[in-house]
Amino acid sequence: MVFAAIFMITGFTNTITAQTAASLTTNAGVRLVVPMTLTESAPLHFGTIALLDGTAGTVVLSTVNTRSFTGGVTTSEVSTTSTNATYNVTGTKNSAYALTLPLTITVTETVGNTVIMTISDLTVLFDGGTEESGTSATSLLSASGTDHFKVGGTLTVVTAQIGGIYSGTLPVSVDYN
């Protein structure tokens, strides 16, 4: 019992000392990005297409501006000029960015404004890359902060599609990853 009392007294008589201050040097920094710009050099245009017999068909425009036809459509004797949508991108050098394209584009016949066609399966070709799906495409700005890309896709012509000039818009956006 005496031992326990001595132990208890000793335990309560210890002095409590404060810890010494601690310090640490850490890193600080910032990443500055140049606002991105996106400019169009050429619009997406499938050229002049001939309707054969009123049956459905497709026109695939690759990102290297070649067309292939299926079903009731073919190249026209009038004009075959087609163009890939072509864009220039600028921003912070050596930075990754994402391209956003829609899943589909609707083009409407310009006289009556009621007949439509759909462009889908958009593809993209960045400088020095390979053709890829446009729905989740990414690229890298060069050491000078530039990049270029082309867009292609598939035009679907429905059965009994009427002839005419069709027009629509292609929303395109880029943003840093």
C-alpha positions in Angstrom: 0.0 0.0 0.0 2.8 2.4 0.8 4.3 1.6 -2.6 1.1 2.5 -4.3 0.9 5.8 -2.4 4.5 6.7 -3.4 3.8 5.8 -7.0 0.6 8.0 -7.0 2.4 10.9 -5.5 5.3 10.6 -7.9 2.9 10.4 -10.8 1.2 13.6 -9.8 4.4 15.5 -9.2 5.9 15.1 -12.6 6.2 18.4 -14.4 4.5 18.9 -17.7 6.6 20.6 -20.4 5.3 22.1 -23.6 6.5 20.7 -26.9 8.9 22.8 -28.9 7.5 24.6 -32.0 7.7 22.7 -35.3 8.1 24.3 -38.8 8.1 23.1 -42.3 9.0 24.6 -45.6 6.6 23.6 -48.4 6.3 24.3 -52.1 4.0 26.9 -53.6 3.2 27.4 -57.3 0.6 28.3 -59.9 -0.2 27.2 -63.4 -1.1 30.0 -65.8 -3.0 29.0 -68.9 -3.5 31.1 -72.0 -7.2 31.3 -73.0 -7.8 28.8 -75.8 -9.0 29.9 -79.2 -10.8 27.8 -81.8 -11.2 29.0 -85.4 -12.7 27.2 -88.4 -10.7 27.0 -91.6 -13.4 25.0 -93.6 -16.9 23.8 -93.0 -18.1 20.2 -93.0 -19.7 19.7 -96.4 -20.5 16.3 -98.0 -20.4 17.8 -101.6 -23.1 17.2 -104.2 -24.7 13.8 -104.0 -27.0 12.1 -106.5 -30.1 10.3 -105.3 -30.4 7.1 -107.3 -33.8 5.5 -106.9 -35.4 6.8 -103.8 -33.9 4.2 -101.5 -32.0 5.0 -98.3 -28.2 5.3 -98.3 -25.2 6.8 -96.5 -22.2 8.9 -97.4 -19.2 8.5 -95.2 -16.8 11.4 -95.4 -13.4 10.4 -93.8 -11.1 12.8 -92.1 -8.9 12.7 -95.2 -11.7 14.0 -97.4 -12.6 10.8 -99.2 -16.2 9.7 -99.6 -17.8 6.3 -99.7 -21.4 5.6 -100.7 -23.9 2.9 -99.8 -27.5 2.3 -100.9 -29.3 4.8 -103.0 -26.8 7.6 -103.2 -23.6 8.1 -105.3 -21.3 10.8 -106.4 -22.8 13.5 -108.7 -21.7 14.4 -112.2 -22.4 18.1 -111.3 -19.8 18.5 -108.6 -18.1 16.3 -106.2 -16.4 18.9 -104.0 -16.5 17.9 -100.3 -14.7 19.4 -97.4 -13.8 18.2 -93.9 -14.6 20.7 -91.2 -11.1 22.0 -90.3 -10.1 23.9 -87.2 -7.1 25.6 -85.6 -6.6 25.6 -81.9 -4.3 27.8 -79.8 -3.5 27.9 -76.1 -0.8 27.1 -73.6 2.1 25.2 -75.1 2.4 21.5 -74.4 -1.1 21.3 -72.7 -3.6 18.5 -73.2 -7.1 19.4 -74.2 -10.4 17.8 -74.9 -12.6 18.2 -78.0 -16.3 18.1 -77.7 -18.5 17.3 -80.7 -22.2 16.4 -80.8 -23.4 12.8 -81.2 -25.5 13.9 -84.2 -26.0 17.0 -86.4 -29.3 17.8 -88.1 -29.3 19.5 -91.5 -32.5 20.9 -92.9 -33.6 21.5 -96.5 -33.4 25.2 -96.9 -36.5 25.9 -99.0 -39.2 24.3 -97.1 -37.3 24.0 -93.8 -39.2 20.8 -92.8 -37.2 17.9 -94.4 -34.1 16.9 -92.5 -31.1 14.5 -92.7 -28.8 13.4 -89.9 -25.0 13.4 -89.7 -23.6 11.0 -87.2 -20.5 9.0 -86.2 -18.3 12.0 -86.3 -14.6 11.3 -86.5 -11.6 13.5 -85.9 -8.0 13.6 -87.1 -5.5 15.7 -85.1 -2.1 16.8 -86.4 0.1 13.7 -86.5 -2.6 11.4 -85.2 -4.9 8.7 -86.4 -8.6 9.0 -87.1 -10.7 8.5 -84.0 -14.2 8.9 -82.7 -15.1 12.5 -82.1 -17.2 11.9 -79.0 -14.2 11.6 -76.6 -11.2 12.9 -78.5 -8.2 14.5 -76.8 -5.0 16.1 -78.1 -1.9 18.0 -77.1 -1.0 21.5 -78.1 2.4 21.7 -79.7 5.5 23.4 -78.2 4.3 26.6 -79.8 0.8 26.2 -78.4 -1.1 25.2 -81.6 -2.9 22.2 -83.0 -5.2 21.5 -86.0 -7.9 18.9 -86.6 -10.3 17.8 -89.2 -13.8 16.3 -88.7 -15.6 13.8 -90.9 -18.8 11.8 -90.4 -21.7 9.8 -91.9 -24.6 11.4 -93.7 -27.8 9.3 -93.6 -30.2 9.7 -96.5 -33.6 8.3 -95.9 -36.0 6.6 -98.3 -37.6 9.1 -100.7 -35.3 12.0 -99.4 -36.1 15.1 -101.4 -33.5 16.9 -103.4 -32.4 20.3 -102.3 -29.8 22.2 -100.4 -29.5 21.2 -96.8 -27.9 23.3 -94.0 -27.2 23.0 -90.3 -24.7 23.8 -87.6 -21.9 21.9 -86.0 -21.2 22.9 -82.4 -17.5 22.4 -81.5 -15.7 23.2 -78.3 -12.3 22.7 -76.8 -11.1 22.9 -73.2 -8.0 22.1 -71.2 -7.9 18.7 -69.5 
